[in-house]
């Protein structure tokens, strides 16, 4: 079921006019968030939880 949702989002983004590489990236990030939440994005380095050098 999760793969169907991710593929549907990908097709919607492509058919909506988004460039393919951006659509794939957006669908992948959305799928990762559905599976792992913010912990998945944190593993990619996209979320910072008060890192000491985050303001630099």
N, C-alpha and C positions, 0 to 999 in steps of 0.2 A: 504494500500500500504506500509506503514512504517513497519508493522509487517511482510510482505512478504520479505522486504529487510533484516530485522534483522534475520529472520529465514534462509534466503539464505546465509547470512554471516556466521551464526552458522554452517550450514551444510558444507559450503566450508572450514571452519577452521578445522572441525572434519575430513572431508575426506582428507584434506591436511596433516593430521598426527599430528595435535596439540592435546594434551591431553584434555579430555572433560571439566574438570573444568577450564582450561585456555581458552578454546574456548568459553565457556559460559561467562566468565568474560570479554573477549575481545569483544564479540558480544554485551554484555550489555553496556559496556562503549561506544562503537561505537553508539549504539542506543540512549543512553542518550545524546551523543554529537549531534546527528542528531536532537533530539527533543528540547534540551535546550541550546546547545552550551557550552561554557566554564562556564556559570552560573550553569549548572547541575553538572559539575565536581567540581566546587567551593562548591556546597552544600554537596558534599561527602568529602570535605577537600583535594581534589587532586590538586587544583590550589591555589596558594598563591599570593595575589596581594599586595605585600609589607608589609606583617605582620612584626611588630617590632622584633619578635624573630625568624624570618624565617632563619636568618643566623647562629643561634646557633646550 
